[in-house]
Amino acid sequence: MKSVIYCVAFLIGIVPAFANADVLSVDEALNLTQNACSGIEDNLDDLKKMAGINTAVTGVGTGLGAGATIVGIKKAKIDKELNAVRLDKLRAAIEAKGEQQEPIQSESSINAFENQMRSYIPYDLEEEEDGTETVQPVDPEQEKLEKQSKKLGNWRTGLLGGATATGVAGAIIAGNNKTDQSLRDQIEQCINAIAALKKAYTAAKMADDATFNAKEVIKACEQYKYIDLAKIDKRATGAMASSIVTAAAGATGTTVSALANSDKVRKDDTEAGQKKEKNLNTAANVLAGGTTVASAVATIFNASQISAIKQVLKVAEECSATF
């Protein structure tokens, strides 16, 4: 009978010992948790700062693209007025030659009208009886509109060039502003350390050891299990892709705008030349609009990345505050 009692007593003592053989003390588990979880907020704060910088960069790009679009629309209006002045001048010249013309009502009739006028008199030049050419006085209104159109074209080109630069910068920043393996490993180590602390805390409670209450640390740091770092990286990828589109559209728009505003294109008064200038200006305006939209999308991705980072940063700050 005594041997049975001794055996039961032995088992009562040895079973808890085996059960807790791999359980750390609360103090040991706390030190492990503090070492594993500290510093995560610093890495996240760096990501947030870079996302904020990129939001500002792409925001500037959006403003530049919008400015280029507005300037391009204004230039189109000026060019329309300029074309009307040119037609009036051609009409007056024909009337001075005593020619009668049908009313100009369509683009085709305008082209026919201009072509016929060029058969009478070179633009801004008049041939004397002795064969010499004299430059005619430039119409003040036409000269004013020409300068305005040229100036607006240069502005549009410059604004598109600036938007292109922000697109390139935005793509580089976004491409590098992702969670790296070291941060992911640290968060995983923190989660494992919290699991060990939770186990130690449970064992201490069973042993009626109330010397330390780890409940607050466990509650705050255990939230790491529910975060999604992929959201941060996906939004960085979206911002990078949108910035690449911004840079591509902006670069193409800059080239097209510069070509449309070159003297070679502007001074080509043939029907084909005028059509080319109009098409180039239209294309430049469309590309300016596309640049604006792409940059705006990149800005949205950057702003949403900041939001995703803040969610993880909140967990990191609340966890560190419990130590």
Protein Blocks (a to p, Z undefined) as FASTA:
>chain_A
ZZmmmmmmmmmmmmmmmmmmmpccfklmmmmmmmmmgoklmmmmmmmmmmmmmmmmmmmm
mmmmmmmmmmmmmmmmmmmmmmmmmmmmmmmmmmmnopacdddfbfklmmmmmmmmmmmo
cghiacdfkopacdddddfklmmmmmmmmmmmmmmmmmmmmmmmmmmmmmmmmmmmccdf
klmmmmmmmmmmmmmmmmmmmmmmmnopakbccklmmmmmmmmmmgcfklmmmmmmmmmm
mmmmmmmmmmmmmmmmmmmmpmklmmmmbfklmmmmmmmmmmmmmmmmmmmmmmmmmmmm
mmmmmmmmmmmmmmmmmmmmmZZ
